[in-house]
Amino acid sequence: MGTEKGSRPPDRVGPAGRPAQPSAKPCPICGKPPAEASRPFCSDRCRDVDLNRWLSGSYAIPGKPDADEDAG
């Protein structure tokens, strides 16, 4: 049940002899392809938009209120 040498498929190679990237997910803000320098976003602008959403509280996970909050 061992694997034989050579039974592994060859690595895919992209342009300029670099390994091919698996299909990248689009930018979560605008849907454009991601840029290497700003990954997973397409630009610094989209990265800043996402940061602003986190800091302003737009991204929040709803949950039950704590018992301490109700005791007022």
C-alpha positions, -999 to +999 in steps of 0.1 A: +000+000+000+029+023-003+031+050-029+054+046-058+078+073-068+065+091-098+029+083-090+023+119-079+011+142-106+036+168-117+033+203-101+015+228-122+037+256-134+024+291-142+039+319-162+077+325-158+082+291-143+065+299-110+041+274-094+005+281-105-017+297-079-051+280-072-079+301-084-079+331-060-111+343-043-123+377-054-119+408-033-145+406-005-154+443-009-157+449-047-153+414-063-122+422-084-093+398-085-070+402-055-036+420-057-006+403-043+004+433-022-031+437-007-043+401-005-071+392+000-082+426-013-077+441-047-062+474-034-053+494-004-086+513-007-107+481-003-084+470+026-091+504+043-129+501+036-128+467+054-108+481+083-133+510+087-162+486+088-145+466+116-137+498+136-171+513+131-189+482+143-205+473+110-193+438+114-208+424+145-218+389+156-253+390+171-257+372+204-278+370+235-274+400+259-255+393+291-275+390+324-255+419+337-269+443+311-305+435+320-299+442+358-294+479+350 
